[in-house]
Amino acid sequence: MIAKRIEEIANIIDLNNKGVFDIGSDHGYLLILLRNKNTSIKLKGVENKVGPFKHLKDNVSSLNIDVSLSDGIDDLNDEYSCIVLAGMGYKNIVEIISRHLDKLKYIDQIVIDSHTNIDLCREFFINLNFYIDDEIILKENGIYYEIISFKKGNKKYSEKEIHYGPILLKEKNIVFKEKYFERNKKIDEIMSKIGDKNSNKYISLIEEKRMNDEVIS
Ligand SMILES: C[S@@+](CC[C@H](N)C(=O)[O-])C[C@H]1O[C@@H](n2cnc3c(N)ncnc32)[C@H](O)[C@@H]1O
């Protein structure tokens, strides 16, 4: 069964794009889903490791999907206007994009599902003149995921919007509230173990909890 996370990534991708370039495709599940939704859109999956690349190649070989054993966006060209970076951390995402900033001229949509530093990811792409066009939060197997779609253009955001996500913050749906409710329970646990109530750590946790309480109330 295809993960709900992958289905949501597929849902957020605009199928009017020229082509979709999936970086770190692994087994190619996202590309297979996209091909099922749209028979003609150009699709390419890249993997920089031989093992996952073999799985990718085998799984998509009959579906008119290009594959390449290459790094990040080294192979990206103007046939693709959407890039996907899913199931990776912030550092890797920044490294992949920063190596070829010039290639962003081809790109209208960037979809990310970062497993770390989501706020820094928002900041990174906003500084590259992309705005947040859509956001999805979901919980699967006990893990919260935030999927963000950026489109080309400029918008200004507050620090709070960068932290929580402007669209997620506006919607404040049940999964969003649950995420920060759980985080606050975790903060209580951590604070109870900190002896020094004047330490920077303790003070920053109080502030984080106050902000979370404010957005989920
Ligand atoms: C955890 S998997 C995520 C797979 C899939 N995108 C998903 O969301 O389920 C990350 C994949 O990205 C690949 N990867 C990491 N860095 C990469 C890079 N610079 N270029 C291409 N692939 C990369 C890894 O080999 C791995 O298969």
The ligand as an SDF file (V2000), in Angstrom:
LIG
                    3D

 27 29  0  0  0  0  0  0  0  0999 V2000
   14.5060    8.4720    2.7340 C   0  0  0  0  0  0  0  0  0  0  0  0
   14.5340    8.3080    1.0240 S   0  0  0  0  0  0  0  0  0  0  0  0
   13.0380    9.1050    0.5400 C   0  0  0  0  0  0  0  0  0  0  0  0
   12.4900    8.4980   -0.7020 C   0  0  0  0  0  0  0  0  0  0  0  0
   11.2550    9.1660   -1.2560 C   0  0  0  0  0  0  0  0  0  0  0  0
   11.5950   10.4390   -1.8570 N   0  0  0  0  0  0  0  0  0  0  0  0
   10.2140    9.3310   -0.1980 C   0  0  0  0  0  0  0  0  0  0  0  0
    9.8490   10.4750    0.1120 O   0  0  0  0  0  0  0  0  0  0  0  0
    9.7340    8.3140    0.3280 O   0  0  0  0  0  0  0  0  0  0  0  0
   15.7360    9.4880    0.4550 C   0  0  0  0  0  0  0  0  0  0  0  0
   16.3230    9.0830   -0.8670 C   0  0  0  0  0  0  0  0  0  0  0  0
   17.0410   10.1840   -1.4030 O   0  0  0  0  0  0  0  0  0  0  0  0
   18.2270    9.7120   -2.0050 C   0  0  0  0  0  0  0  0  0  0  0  0
   19.1580   10.8570   -2.0520 N   0  0  0  0  0  0  0  0  0  0  0  0
   19.7200   11.4950   -1.0060 C   0  0  0  0  0  0  0  0  0  0  0  0
   20.4990   12.5070   -1.4330 N   0  0  0  0  0  0  0  0  0  0  0  0
   20.4260   12.5150   -2.7830 C   0  0  0  0  0  0  0  0  0  0  0  0
   21.0190   13.3140   -3.8110 C   0  0  0  0  0  0  0  0  0  0  0  0
   21.8610   14.3110   -3.5150 N   0  0  0  0  0  0  0  0  0  0  0  0
   20.7110   13.0400   -5.1110 N   0  0  0  0  0  0  0  0  0  0  0  0
   19.8780   12.0210   -5.4190 C   0  0  0  0  0  0  0  0  0  0  0  0
   19.2960   11.2160   -4.4930 N   0  0  0  0  0  0  0  0  0  0  0  0
   19.5580   11.4670   -3.1980 C   0  0  0  0  0  0  0  0  0  0  0  0
   18.6460    8.5460   -1.1180 C   0  0  0  0  0  0  0  0  0  0  0  0
   19.4710    7.6390   -1.8190 O   0  0  0  0  0  0  0  0  0  0  0  0
   17.2970    7.9380   -0.7400 C   0  0  0  0  0  0  0  0  0  0  0  0
   16.9100    6.9030   -1.6210 O   0  0  0  0  0  0  0  0  0  0  0  0
  1  2  1  0
  2  3  1  0
  2 10  1  0
  3  4  1  0
  4  5  1  0
  5  6  1  0
  5  7  1  0
  7  8  2  0
  7  9  1  0
 10 11  1  0
 11 12  1  0
 11 26  1  0
 12 13  1  0
 13 14  1  0
 13 24  1  0
 14 15  1  0
 14 23  1  0
 15 16  2  0
 16 17  1  0
 17 18  1  0
 17 23  2  0
 18 19  1  0
 18 20  2  0
 20 21  1  0
 21 22  2  0
 22 23  1  0
 24 25  1  0
 24 26  1  0
 26 27  1  0
M  CHG  2   2   1   9  -1
M  END
$$$$
